[in-house]
Amino acid sequence: MNFFKLRYIIILLPLIVSSFYANAQLKGFDNLTYFDERKIHFGFYLGLNTMDYRLRNYNNVYDNPVFLNNDPLKANAALKYDGMSSFAAEIYQIMPGFTVGGVTNYRLGRDFDLRFTPGMSLGNRHFNYIGVKPSPISGQDLNTYLTTASAYVDLPLGLRYKGFRHRNLRPYIYSGAAYRLDLENKRISESVIHLKKTGAYAELGLGLDSYLEYFRFTMEFRFSYGLNNLIRHDSDPLNTPYYGYIFKEVNSNIFTLIFYFE
């Protein structure tokens, strides 16, 4: 089963579960009435994500302090940039990725749960570098398109504040933090852009619990806001990151639609 088929299955899952829920509602009874009284329970989740970067660039690549008093590095970079010193970088395309993981839920009280949801997220970010040459050739395309893949090990921990249950529905707000390790960091960024392998995130989510006959199904939208600057500027003249020195700051954003089964 390839990645694209998995994405279609994830999209169909909530539709199938919703049909079971609608059937239960028509029958007019409440499901799993003591589910929320459990002190601890477990589950798993599947999801779709989109990954983005918040970027801040130097106006001129040689404004980067890494070039200060480092003539060999500057000379090597000049060869790679082919006469360009001013260019902009942006994320030009957002593509869906895949998320999977497990759930450990600890009941703190009537309205609060502590959630630990370790997992893995796969995705891509697509860069567009728009170069400016001193004397560009007529009709020359100075855009460079590069793709960086990410395979994050996710370690989120957070609190859920739950609203009142109405029949088989219960809304909630999620707030927490996450630590992520990018397993693809070195391979894909070796000659493009050097990034740190780890990052810290603040997270906020909105979700709705649906109590079905045999399990609880939940849909949640979660936003992960990267807190630390991921850029890593190496000053080795033989290992110059291609275009990477244009970045002053690189911060990560991740948007995830999650489907929980508990």
C-alpha positions in Angstrom: 0.0 0.0 0.0 1.6 3.3 -1.1 1.5 6.6 0.7 -1.2 8.1 -1.6 -3.6 5.2 -0.9 -3.1 5.7 2.8 -4.1 9.4 2.5 -7.4 8.4 0.8 -8.1 5.8 3.5 -7.6 8.5 6.2 -10.0 10.8 4.4 -12.6 8.0 4.2 -12.3 6.9 7.8 -14.1 9.9 9.4 -16.9 9.5 6.8 -17.4 5.8 7.7 -17.3 6.6 11.5 -19.7 9.5 11.0 -22.2 7.1 9.5 -22.1 4.9 12.6 -22.5 7.9 14.8 -25.5 9.2 12.8 -27.1 5.8 13.1 -26.6 5.8 16.9 -28.1 9.3 17.1 -31.2 8.2 15.2 -31.7 5.4 17.7 -31.7 8.0 20.5 -29.4 6.5 23.1 -26.1 7.6 24.7 -22.9 5.5 24.1 -20.0 4.8 26.5 -21.6 6.7 29.4 -18.7 5.9 31.8 -15.9 6.3 29.3 -14.7 9.6 30.7 -14.6 8.2 34.2 -11.6 6.1 33.4 -8.4 7.2 35.2 -6.2 6.2 32.3 -6.9 4.9 28.8 -5.0 4.3 25.5 -5.6 4.7 21.8 -4.1 5.6 18.5 -4.4 8.3 15.8 -4.0 8.9 12.1 -3.8 12.3 10.5 -3.0 14.6 7.6 -0.5 17.5 8.0 0.9 20.4 6.1 4.3 21.8 6.9 5.4 25.4 6.5 8.3 27.7 7.4 8.4 31.2 8.7 11.4 32.8 6.9 13.4 35.9 7.5 16.1 36.7 4.9 19.2 38.9 4.7 18.9 41.6 2.0 22.3 40.4 0.7 23.7 37.0 1.4 27.1 38.5 2.4 25.3 40.5 5.2 25.4 37.2 7.1 27.9 37.5 9.9 29.3 34.1 9.0 31.2 35.7 6.1 32.9 38.3 8.4 36.7 37.8 8.3 36.2 34.5 6.4 37.6 35.1 2.8 37.9 31.4 1.9 34.2 30.8 2.7 33.1 33.9 0.8 35.2 32.9 -2.2 33.7 29.4 -2.3 30.1 30.8 -1.8 30.7 33.2 -4.7 31.4 30.3 -7.0 28.2 28.5 -5.9 26.0 31.5 -6.3 27.4 32.2 -9.8 27.6 35.9 -9.3 24.3 36.3 -7.3 24.4 37.9 -3.9 20.8 39.1 -3.5 17.9 36.7 -3.8 14.7 35.9 -2.0 13.5 32.6 -0.7 9.9 31.5 0.0 7.7 28.5 0.4 5.9 28.2 -2.9 3.8 25.1 -2.5 2.0 23.4 0.4 1.6 19.6 0.1 -0.2 17.2 2.5 1.8 14.8 4.7 1.0 11.8 6.9 0.9 11.5 10.7 0.5 8.5 12.9 0.9 7.8 16.6 -0.4 6.5 19.9 -2.4 8.1 22.8 -2.0 7.9 26.6 -4.8 9.8 28.3 -4.7 10.5 32.1 -7.8 11.9 33.7 -7.0 14.9 36.0 -10.6 15.7 36.8 -14.1 16.3 35.4 -12.9 18.9 32.9 -9.2 18.2 32.3 -7.2 15.4 30.8 -3.4 15.1 30.5 -2.4 13.8 27.0 0.8 12.2 25.8 0.6 11.5 22.1 4.0 10.3 20.7 4.1 9.6 17.0 5.7 10.3 13.6 5.0 12.9 10.9 6.2 12.8 7.3 6.0 15.7 5.0 7.7 18.1 2.5 8.5 21.8 2.1 9.1 23.3 -1.3 11.4 26.3 -1.6 11.6 28.8 -4.4 14.8 30.9 -4.6 14.4 34.0 -6.8 17.9 35.2 -7.8 19.1 38.6 -8.9 22.2 38.7 -11.1 24.1 41.9 -11.9 23.6 41.4 -15.6 21.0 38.7 -16.2 20.7 37.2 -19.7 17.5 38.1 -21.4 14.9 35.4 -20.8 17.0 33.6 -18.2 15.0 31.9 -15.4 16.8 32.7 -12.1 14.3 30.7 -10.0 15.6 27.6 -8.2 13.1 25.1 -6.9 14.2 22.8 -4.0 12.3 20.3 -1.9 13.2 19.4 1.7 11.6 16.3 3.3 11.0 15.9 7.0 10.4 12.8 9.1 9.6 14.0 12.6 9.6 12.0 15.7 6.8 13.8 17.6 6.7 14.0 21.4 3.7 16.2 22.4 2.4 16.7 25.9 -0.6 18.8 26.7 -3.9 19.4 28.5 -7.4 19.1 27.2 -10.1 21.3 28.7 -13.4 19.6 28.0 -16.8 21.2 27.6 -20.1 19.6 28.7 -21.2 16.4 26.9 -24.4 16.7 24.9 -25.6 13.2 24.0 -22.7 11.6 22.1 -20.7 14.8 21.5 -18.2 16.7 23.6 -16.1 19.6 22.5 -12.7 20.5 23.9 -9.7 22.8 23.6 -6.1 21.4 23.6 -3.0 23.3 24.7 0.5 22.0 25.1 4.1 21.7 23.9 6.0 19.4 21.7 9.6 18.3 21.1 10.4 17.1 17.6 13.4 15.3 16.1 13.8 15.4 12.3 15.3 12.1 11.1 15.7 13.4 7.5 17.6 16.5 8.6 21.1 15.6 7.5 20.4 13.7 4.3 18.2 16.3 2.5 19.9 19.4 3.8 23.5 18.4 3.3 24.2 20.8 0.4 21.0 22.9 0.4 20.3 24.4 3.8 21.7 23.4 7.2 19.0 23.0 9.9 19.0 21.9 13.5 17.7 18.4 14.0 15.5 19.3 17.0 12.8 21.9 17.6 10.4 23.0 20.3 6.8 23.9 19.6 3.8 25.5 21.3 0.6 23.8 20.3 -3.1 24.7 20.2 -6.0 22.5 19.1 -9.7 22.3 18.8 -11.6 19.0 18.8 -14.8 17.2 19.1 -15.3 13.8 20.8 -17.9 11.5 19.3 -19.0 8.5 21.5 -19.7 5.5 19.3 -21.0 2.1 20.4 -17.6 0.5 21.0 -15.0 3.3 21.0 -14.6 7.1 21.1 -13.8 8.8 17.8 -12.3 12.3 17.8 -11.5 14.8 15.1 -9.0 17.5 16.1 -7.3 20.4 14.3 -4.0 21.3 15.8 -1.5 24.1 15.1 2.1 23.7 16.1 4.1 26.9 16.3 7.9 26.5 16.2 9.6 28.4 18.9 13.3 28.2 18.1 15.4 29.3 15.1 16.3 26.2 13.2 19.0 27.6 10.9 22.5 26.3 11.5 25.2 28.3 9.7 28.4 26.3 9.2 31.6 28.1 8.3 33.5 25.3 6.6 34.6 26.5 3.2 34.3 23.0 1.8 30.8 22.4 3.1 29.0 25.6 2.1 25.2 25.2 2.2 23.7 26.0 -1.2 21.7 29.2 -0.7 21.4 28.5 3.0 23.2 31.7 4.1 20.4 33.9 2.8 18.3 32.9 5.8 18.4 34.9 9.0 15.7 32.9 10.7 13.9 29.7 9.9 11.0 28.7 12.1 8.6 25.8 11.6 4.8 25.7 11.5 2.8 22.4 11.3 -0.9 22.2 10.7 -2.5 18.7 11.5 -5.9 17.3 11.1 -6.0 14.3 13.5 -8.4 11.4 13.9 -8.3 9.6 17.3 -9.6 6.1 18.0 -9.8 5.5 21.8 
